[in-house]
Amino acid sequence: MRALQFPAVNQTALVDLPEPVPAAGEVLITLRAAALNHRDVWIRAGQYAGVTFPCVVGSDGAGVVTAAGGGVDTAWVGREVILFPSFSWGDAQRAQGPAFSILGLPRQGTLAEKIAVPVTQLAPKPAHLSWEEAAALPLAGLTAYRAVFSRGNLQPGERVLISGIGGGVALFALQFALAAGAEVWVTSSSAEKIARAVALGARGGFDYQDAGWAAQAVKAPGPFDLVIDSAGGEGFPRLIDATVSGGRVVFFGATRGDSVLPVRKVYWRQISLLGTTMGSPADWAAMTAFVERHQLRPVLSEIFSLARAEAALELMERGGQFGKIVVKP
């Protein structure tokens, strides 16, 4: 089978690998589409914990079950599925356990024609989604759902701010919050991305490069009940400034590095800071049900062939996407 492999740091190669053989409890899936995440870029750059080369990454995928390993009901063969990217979450809903891992490292990922995974990682492909949309859903949709609901405890009518709109998780958070009856605002350094978010239902947005954006937001529309962030960095204190007293800030990444925390503001205004990573089996079941109930469709940025996956990775690396980047084997 063909696969996109990272032979070493900052290297990519389209290679022929042996077809995976499903072990007991596993199935073989012929992938119809996969999607990229920032972790794929970080792995290629050698900036991800536990990375080893060569490796085949990719945490998002959708396809057809074409073979079943020992102990697996053969009725799975022929089914259209999406892949749950959280492995070995553990028994607690509040946080992942020590054995937790994500599809695509250390296990072979979805940037390939075929993949073998435990049957427990499968969910039916939502019928209203195309293959490309279905492949775009798992990791970003799961991360956004846990951030917005399981950790953020969003309530109808609340005012929400989502930073860095344009990324896959941020756009899912926008869609989920709107479907739940929230008023949503966004930040970006791109006026075009803010305009596209407004077209999707956001009330408006702010340029986070403007040092005064948080003060402007507090005046109109007013401070935010819930803030969703993935950047961190020097701009994080402005998110605190824009949060209502007693509000919540949920963050799932630090693409701009660590931040100096304005501790006095946080405790005096009784703001809750909530870290989150990926999602549990319960989050996964709730997220897929939510998407089907509201007939939500992932926002797709661009679709690449597997042979052009390096160009797809470069697009993500420079932050030029608006929505999920899909790769078709």
WOGI-V475684 format. One record per pair of residues at least 24 apart in sequence whose ideal C-beta (glycine too) atoms are under 7 Angstrom apart, sorted by the first residue. I is the first residue (numbers start at 1). J is the second residue. D is the distance in Angstrom with one decimal. If there is no record, write none. Layout:
I|J|D / I|J|D
This chain:
1|112|6.0 / 1|113|4.2 / 1|114|5.0 / 2|112|6.9 / 2|113|5.3 / 2|306|6.2 / 2|329|6.8 / 3|56|4.8 / 3|111|6.4 / 3|112|3.6 / 3|113|7.0 / 4|56|6.6 / 4|111|4.2 / 4|306|6.0 / 4|309|4.6 / 5|54|5.1 / 5|55|7.0 / 5|56|5.4 / 6|43|6.7 / 6|44|5.1 / 6|53|5.9 / 6|54|6.2 / 6|55|5.3 / 6|57|6.7 / 7|53|6.1 / 7|54|4.7 / 8|53|5.0 / 9|45|6.6 / 9|46|4.1 / 10|44|6.2 / 10|45|6.2 / 12|44|6.9 / 12|310|4.7 / 14|306|6.8 / 14|307|5.9 / 19|114|5.7 / 20|108|7.0 / 20|114|5.9 / 20|115|6.2 / 20|116|3.8 / 21|116|6.7 / 22|67|5.8 / 22|68|6.6 / 22|69|3.5 / 22|116|4.4 / 23|69|5.2 / 24|69|5.3 / 24|70|3.9 / 24|71|5.1 / 25|69|6.2 / 25|71|5.5 / 25|72|6.3 / 25|118|5.5 / 25|119|6.2 / 26|69|4.3 / 26|72|7.0 / 26|116|5.0 / 26|117|6.2 / 26|118|5.4 / 26|119|6.5 / 27|65|4.9 / 27|67|6.7 / 27|68|5.3 / 27|69|6.6 / 27|72|5.9 / 27|76|5.7 / 27|116|7.0 / 27|117|6.7 / 27|119|5.2 / 27|122|7.0 / 28|66|5.3 / 28|67|3.9 / 28|114|6.1 / 28|116|5.2 / 29|63|4.4 / 29|64|6.8 / 29|65|5.7 / 29|66|6.8 / 29|81|6.7 / 29|114|6.5 / 29|115|5.4 / 29|117|6.7 / 30|63|5.2 / 30|64|5.2 / 30|66|4.8 / 30|113|6.9 / 30|114|5.5 / 31|61|5.1 / 31|63|4.0 / 31|110|5.9 / 31|112|6.8 / 31|113|6.2 / 31|114|6.4 / 31|115|6.2 / 31|329|5.4 / 32|62|5.8 / 32|63|4.8 / 32|64|6.8 / 32|131|4.1 / 33|62|5.5 / 33|131|4.5 / 33|132|5.0 / 33|135|3.6 / 33|326|5.7 / 33|328|5.2 / 34|58|5.0 / 34|60|5.7 / 34|61|4.7 / 34|110|3.9 / 34|111|5.6 / 34|135|5.4 / 34|327|4.8 / 34|329|7.0 / 35|60|3.8 / 35|135|4.8 / 35|136|4.6 / 35|324|5.0 / 35|325|6.4 / 35|326|5.0 / 35|327|6.8 / 36|312|5.8 / 36|313|6.7 / 36|316|5.4 / 36|325|4.5 / 36|327|6.6 / 37|139|5.3 / 37|140|6.8 / 38|255|7.0 / 38|316|6.7 / 39|102|7.0 / 40|104|7.0 / 40|313|6.5 / 41|313|5.9 / 41|316|5.5 / 41|317|5.1 / 43|105|5.8 / 44|313|6.4 / 48|105|6.8 / 50|105|6.8 / 50|106|6.6 / 51|105|6.5 / 55|105|6.2 / 56|108|4.7 / 56|109|5.4 / 56|111|5.9 / 56|112|5.6 / 57|104|4.4 / 57|105|6.1 / 57|109|4.4 / 57|111|5.9 / 58|104|4.9 / 58|109|3.3 / 58|110|3.4 / 58|111|3.8 / 59|85|4.3 / 59|102|5.6 / 59|103|4.7 / 59|104|4.3 / 59|109|6.1 / 59|110|6.8 / 59|139|4.6 / 60|85|6.8 / 60|110|6.1 / 60|135|5.4 / 60|136|6.5 / 60|138|4.9 / 60|139|5.3 / 61|110|3.4 / 61|115|6.5 / 61|135|5.6 / 62|125|5.6 / 62|131|5.6 / 62|134|3.9 / 62|135|4.2 / 72|119|5.1 / 76|119|6.3 / 80|125|4.1 / 81|122|4.5 / 81|123|6.4 / 81|124|6.3 / 81|125|5.7 / 82|123|5.4 / 82|125|5.3 / 82|134|5.2 / 82|137|6.2 / 82|138|5.8 / 83|110|6.9 / 83|117|6.1 / 83|121|5.6 / 83|122|6.8 / 83|138|5.9 / 84|121|4.6 / 84|123|6.1 / 84|138|6.6 / 84|284|5.1 / 85|138|5.1 / 85|139|4.8 / 85|142|6.9 / 86|142|7.0 / 86|278|5.1 / 86|279|6.2 / 86|280|7.0 / 86|284|6.9 / 89|280|5.0 / 89|281|6.2 / 93|280|5.4 / 93|282|5.8 / 96|277|6.5 / 102|278|6.6 / 111|306|6.8 / 111|309|6.0 / 111|327|6.1 / 112|329|6.6 / 113|329|4.4 / 123|288|5.5 / 126|288|6.8 / 126|291|6.0 / 126|292|5.2 / 128|295|5.5 / 129|297|6.6 / 132|300|6.0 / 132|303|5.8 / 132|326|4.7 / 133|297|5.5 / 133|298|4.9 / 133|300|6.7 / 135|326|5.9 / 136|168|6.9 / 136|298|4.0 / 136|300|6.1 / 136|324|3.7 / 136|326|5.9 / 137|291|6.7 / 137|298|5.5 / 140|168|3.6 / 140|169|4.5 / 140|172|5.3 / 140|324|6.4 / 141|172|5.0 / 141|287|5.5 / 141|291|6.7 / 142|278|6.0 / 142|279|4.0 / 142|283|6.1 / 142|284|5.7 / 142|287|5.6 / 143|169|4.9 / 143|252|5.7 / 143|278|5.7 / 143|279|6.5 / 144|169|4.8 / 144|172|3.6 / 144|173|4.3 / 144|176|5.9 / 145|176|6.2 / 145|279|6.3 / 145|283|5.7 / 145|286|6.6 / 145|287|3.8 / 145|290|6.7 / 146|276|5.3 / 146|279|4.1 / 146|283|4.7 / 147|173|6.2 / 147|228|5.5 / 147|250|4.8 / 147|252|5.5 / 147|276|5.0 / 148|173|5.4 / 148|176|5.0 / 148|177|5.8 / 148|228|6.7 / 150|283|5.5 / 151|250|5.0 / 151|274|4.7 / 151|276|4.5 / 152|226|5.0 / 152|228|6.8 / 152|248|5.7 / 152|250|4.6 / 152|274|6.9 / 153|248|7.0 / 154|180|5.6 / 154|182|5.9 / 154|226|5.7 / 156|180|6.1 / 156|181|3.5 / 156|182|6.8 / 157|181|6.2 / 158|182|5.2 / 158|225|4.0 / 158|226|5.9 / 159|183|4.8 / 159|221|6.5 / 159|222|6.6 / 159|224|5.1 / 159|225|5.3 / 160|184|4.9 / 160|224|6.2 / 160|225|6.8 / 160|226|4.8 / 160|228|7.0 / 161|185|5.1 / 161|187|7.0 / 161|224|4.2 / 161|227|4.7 / 161|242|6.2 / 162|186|5.1 / 162|228|4.8 / 163|187|4.6 / 163|208|6.7 / 163|228|6.9 / 163|229|4.6 / 163|231|5.9 / 163|239|6.6 / 164|188|6.5 / 164|230|6.0 / 164|231|5.4 / 165|193|5.5 / 165|194|6.8 / 165|197|4.7 / 165|205|6.8 / 166|190|6.9 / 166|193|4.5 / 166|321|6.5 / 166|322|4.7 / 167|230|6.8 / 168|323|6.5 / 168|324|4.5 / 169|230|6.3 / 169|252|6.8 / 170|230|6.9 / 171|299|4.8 / 171|323|5.7 / 173|228|4.9 / 174|200|6.2 / 174|202|6.2 / 175|296|5.3 / 176|290|6.9 / 179|294|4.5 / 179|296|6.5 / 185|221|6.6 / 193|322|5.8 / 196|322|5.8 / 208|235|5.6 / 213|238|6.8 / 214|238|4.1 / 214|241|4.1 / 214|242|4.3 / 217|242|4.9 / 218|242|6.2 / 223|247|6.9 / 226|250|7.0 / 230|255|6.1 / 231|255|5.1 / 231|256|4.5 / 232|256|5.5 / 232|257|6.1 / 232|258|6.2 / 232|259|5.0 / 233|257|4.8 / 233|259|5.8 / 234|259|6.7 / 237|262|4.8 / 240|265|5.4 / 240|266|6.2 / 240|271|6.4 / 243|271|5.4 / 245|269|4.3 / 245|270|6.1 / 246|270|5.1 / 247|271|5.7 / 248|272|4.6 / 248|274|5.9 / 249|273|5.3 / 249|274|6.9 / 250|274|4.6 / 250|276|5.7 / 251|275|6.2 / 252|276|4.9 / 252|277|6.3 / 298|323|7.0 / 298|324|5.6 / 299|323|3.4 / 299|324|6.8 / 300|324|5.6 / 300|326|5.9 / 301|325|5.3 / 303|328|6.3
